[in-house]
């Protein structure tokens, strides 16, 4: 029997991201702009397959060829004739849905592999019974043979994403270690190159290690360098056919841009994807920041570094969304209050940005979100030098929030019965508050102390005191060093933890609650549910810890576990975890949170911890930051709580994450209409590949995979 965490259950939740009304209200010009941005995002999103695992792209192509020839209903008849039960056919559809939803065969949230919940010989029988196989048996057999073993393999290293012997990654060749990643980062820093759009491949030449840094770009070229007695080549052209499609669609979108900032933004993005230039992408991001309150919002590029085991390389991501004006007004009010709220944060003024650059903060209904998964909110760009001195934007994805966190009472685990109804009633409103604070004042706050290449400091190193050591600040970032390049493997989770703590801390502010329409008893209930949700999230986070490698697979869940540890450590009856026996006779857990102590004991604990997080981040104190964060991240069977045993209970009672069905667009005549047959699993889950479109996408990916797999 396979552990349930490695397959998706047949009753996994499927939710449609409804954007029909928002899209209908766009002008024809805005619809065309959204359409071409969407196409650029989907083409670029194919790169995620190549960033996930060696087999993901071939599995994708195999499924594409099957579904292009037959609808799911037609295929089911062939599957039944081949000996599959209805449950086995459903398991195949769920696996295909998971592959499309995650853009690969590893979960975007948790980074564990998932395999089909039916025997391999049954899946092979389905493939061979398909019309695609009947028409092209040689090609289809080659595709099946290329990936069938890896589809089902759960060898130790292949169970999760990771570097070296800890897991699978295609950001690095399989022979790369952490030491290789560190050396490559030093090389990139020496050449003032960002790692965001790169991959690293290592080979031996006469017993000497040689490294190839591949830059994602349409253009192809190669440059050779010698660094620390090692040969480094920088090769442009990774994902070149895909980058060509991205650049082409961005160019077509330009014709429908609403203003000069949008046109300039798209020009720079094209240049970035053509040349592999992160500087061009940063320049495009600057125009994007200046494009205030657009009706159609978007961002595209190699963005989030969560899935790079080293923490420096960005996964491709592209989204297109439409503004929800009502909720955006609340977020705008929060932005207006930011300068009053920021001084309440628990670090000295010297550790806060010199000027708060008021960002756009909008609630959006997603039309397209291409990547491995869809977040609830985003704070971008991730370039610290731009965020520090030029600005940023925040977005909350309203139609994601509307369906992602809806919970049925019978599936609500680990809470006391008295808490469940309140949790269901106030989870949505509390999450609106938490997302707003997390993105705007979490990711948007705090200063990094920097000495630039000219020796200039952005702070007074003769006066600024470290509040932890009570001494002058003695460490900072130098030149091109960044938060990601310094804190590497813990950077993403550490930053998410800092932002979550800001949300917990400032949600106690009555002004914040009032902005979101929460007054009196309702405000108190929202605070309680927000803190309760964080404590429960920390417990649920144990699912995403791997005891064998002692590693975390999901940045946000590690962050919530750390916060749980902090709140448990403070004691005084604030938080409790009690192991009990459930009504089914199996192990269970009950969470308690003393709401009367949140604003005193809880606030004080977060105050102290949050200050430490910011001080270590500001001062580039990697050693101090690692000791603090990795200490609280430890999952052991010692101390007052046996977290390894609690993890087994969490796994026993876990619920699979919902998968989203997205809309697609196509041009029909001279007008643009939404393309959304019926939101059926696996008829629309391959959501961005309309059956009426030609086969160029699968051919493109197949040829790209042959070039890029490395």
Protein Blocks (a to p, Z undefined) as FASTA:
>chain_A
ZZfklcccfkbccddddfklmmmmpcfklmmmmmmmmmmmmmmmmmmmmmmbmmlmmmmm
mmmmmmmmpcfklmmmmmmmnopafklmmmmmmmmmmmmmnopabdfbhopacddfbdfk
lmmmmmmmpmklmmmmmlmmmmmmmmmmmmmpccfklmpgcehjlbccfkbcfkbcfklm
mmmmmmmmmnopafklgccddddeehiacdddddddfbdcdddddeehiacdddehihkl
mmmmmmmmmmmmmmmccbfklmmmmmmmmmmmmnopaklmmmmmmmmmmmghifbdcded
jfbfklmmnopaccdddddddddfklmmmmmmmmmmmmmmmmmpcbdfklpcfbdcdddd
dddddfbdcdjbdcfbdcddfbfklmmmnoccddddfklmmmmmgccfklmghiafklmm
mmmmmmmmmmmmmmmmmmmmmmmgccdddddfkopafbdfklpccfklopacfbdcehjb
cfklmnmmmmmmmmmmmmmmmmmmmmmpmklmmmnopahjllmmmmmmmmmmmmmmmmmm
mmmpcfklopafbfklmmmmmmmmmmmmngnolaccdddddfkopacddddddfklmmmm
mmmmmmmmmmmmmmmmmnopaklmmmmmmmmmpccfehjbdfklmmmmmmmmgccddddd
ddddddehjbccdddfkopghklmmmmlcfkbcfklmmmmmmmmmmmnZZ
